[in-house]
Amino acid sequence: MQKIKYRIEGIRVRKFITGLALSLMLCYSPIVQAIEPQELINYAQSAPGDTAFYYENLETNEVITYNADTTFKAASTIKLPLVAYTYQLASEGDLDLDSTMTYTSNYTRVGSGIMQNDSVGGNYTLRELAENNMVYSDNIAYYMLRDHVGSTNFRQYISSIGGTLPDPYVTIHADDFVKYIKAYYNLTLTSPYGAEMTDIWQDTIYNDHIVNGTPDALVGHKIGWLPLENLFHDGGVVYHSEPYVLVILNQGPDDSTQKNIHTTLSSMVYEYHVQEYEEKIQLALMEEELRLAQLAFIEFIETETVSVREVADSFGVDLIWDSVLETATMANEDWVLCIDCINGVTLLNDSVISGVTYSLDGKLFFIKDFVKFISHIF
């Protein structure tokens, strides 16, 4: 009998077989998820007040939603598409961000923002107005900037990016809010002003809702808040390695409860997203390891032989020899492999899987037939 070769490119046969079998078993192992999509929906359903949310993985396009077409008051969410439109005009050369507007008394507003503390008559660049819209959600900056670009033009822009609501100044739903977010985000990727656009929506002072649930990632986002109506919306892009959009709209409970709803749901979505990403990376690594193992097989699969004992040991099963019938049998709780050493027939669970020639003493068979064997098991 020819001496068995125990080394193949410096790797022992037993380790090679065990590694290949392990790789196959890992690739076909079920994935256990810590959070399932239905759990996100269940939480939104059980949250106090009226809640809607929208999650979209920007790499895989996976979408999970709840009440995405339910209409709420828009509040300051409308400021996001206004700033997106302003920067689009600037990117196309139709607007100079360094040109100025004068703050006149007709623009005076109360509510959110910092410009209400300034004196009437001051001059502001369009860039400053855009920044005040995003960082401070400034109401005065909003009306000034909207006047500059033109209300009709702005409405047309909202329609052009897919807005569907008849009065976007007044109402919003998650479906349209996501369109505003994606229009803004996509422009940051192509515009010469992309870096400053990214900075201003990541630097907003309102960082105690969605952001609280994403401790390891930056978030670019815009909020809408009507405290007298117990309404708080938050939506944007979470800058994970695989970025995603998240929108949460809520009305009804008090501020503290709303903050808890946003934080909890954001945290659950973040955990779900990260686990999906890590599982995909893990599977990709396993697939690459298996691909390399298969490539290594090509160089010796037709000529190398392996001991039946080595095969049994690699699977941790007993090997039974029948010297009268000249058969070798190995088995576990899922399968039985029987090798007929005279007729060269291999039976797996009573089914013929290959007809090959084995050495007469029954101790060797070709690795190519071992490949056939494990392909039937897995």
C-alpha positions, 0 to 999 in steps of 0.5 A: 500500500502506498504511504499516506501523505499527511502533509498538504502544503504544510497542513496535516490532513486531519486539520484540513478535513476538520477545518473544511467540515467546520467551515461548511457547518458554520456556513449552514448554521442558523443565525440567532438574532437578538432583535427581530424586526417585529419587536421594533413594530411591537414597541412602536405599537405599544408606545404611549400616544401616536407613534410612527417610525421608518428604518432604511438601511442605505446599503441593503435597502432593507426597510422596516416601518410602522404607521409610515403614512400616518400624518402629523403636524410638520413642525420644524421638520420642514426646515430640512428640505429648505436647507437641502434646496438652498444647498442644491441651488448653491451647488448648481451655481444658482445661489451665492451662500455668501450673499446677505439678507437683512433681518426686518421686523416682518420676520420676527417670530418667537419659539425656537432659535437664537435670532429672536435675541438679535436686533432688527436690521442685522445682515445675515449670509444665506450660509448663516441662515441655513446653519441657524435652521439646522443647528438651532431650528431657528424660526426667523432664519426659516422664513427669511431663507424661504423668502429668498429661494421663493415659496413656490420654488420651494414647493416645487422642489419638495414635489421633485424629491417625491413629496406627496402631501398637499401642504408640506408646510403644515403636515408630515408623515414618515414616508415624506420625511425619509424623502427629505432626509435622503435628498439632503444626505445624497446631496452631501455626497456629491455637492462641493458643500457636502462637508459643511452640510454634514457638519451643520446637521450633525451639530444641532443642539437637539441631541437628546432623542434619536442620538441617545440611542446611538452611542457609537455613531454620529447622527445627522438629523432634524427635529420638529417640536411643538411642546404645547401640543406634546409633539416631537419628531426626529429623523436623520441618518445614523453614520454607522459603517453601513449608514441607515435612515431612522425617523420617529414621529410621536404625539401625545405623551409628555416630554420625558415620555417622548424622550424615552420612546425615541431613545428606546426605539432608536437603541433597539433599531441600532442594536438590530442594525449592528447585529445585521451588519456584523452577521453579514461581515461574519458570513462574508469572512466564512465564505472567503475561508471556504473559498480558499479551502476549496481552491486548496482542494483543486491542487490535490483532490484528484491524487491525494488519499486520506485514511478512513480513520482520519475522516471518522476522527475529524467528525468525532464518530466511531469507525466499525470494521467488518473484516468478513464483509470488508466494509467500514462504517461510521455514523452519528445521530444524523447520518450513516456512511458505509464503505464497501471496500470490495465493490467500491460503493459508498452508501450514505443513509442507504443511498448510493452517493458514489461508485469509486475504487478504494484500496483493497484493505479499505483504509484509503479513499480519494479526497474527491470522494470525501468531498462528495460525501460531505456535500451530501451531509451539508 
